[in-house]
Amino acid sequence: MEELIKYGRKIVAAGLAHSHFGNVSKRVGDQMLISTTGSMLDELEGQIVTVPVDPESPDELDVIASTEVNVHRAIYKETSALAILHGHSKYAVAMSMLYEPGEQIVPEDTESMYVLHEIPVVRGGVGSDELARNAANALRDHKGIIVQGHGTFARGATVDEAFVILSGIEHACMVKYLVDNANATKRISV
């Protein structure tokens, strides 16, 4: 739990989400620790609940768990993830709106290409079954995705690895945005 509290603060401090946006979770056996709906990521003390990853029926704590609880469940069921972080970083969201769902954002910088290779853009409403399905499918083969016009999801074997991926997505999108704009300006001035 302390680890999720620490990384909630890091997400906000790094500008990967504003305090009231995003969520964090960690799988522990057949359960997951997940931030509650409406909680502030930089103040998660007392705001993390434990729910089953694969409940036979809705869990009583689902009503206070993050609105994305079913998305986290789908990702845990379909991937090897042990941690999931969800942010709302500005460059990633902006870049996602320039791509169609199903397309990939290909990073321009060497580090991002090495870590991420490509970043799938997926579709789905907040907490929807469509988002759960699309996110889980894309995260089978990738460690991070961007939900078009919404935000980022990163998975990892550890919370730290998921944070590296979450930050990497924003860095890759910022560099790509700046390069694309510089190239557009260069073409106009020639």
Summary of the structure (lengths in Angstrom):
residues: 190
radius of gyration: 16.4
end to end distance: 55.3
largest distance: 63.0
contacts: 655
relative contact order: 0.16
helix: 44%
strand: 21%
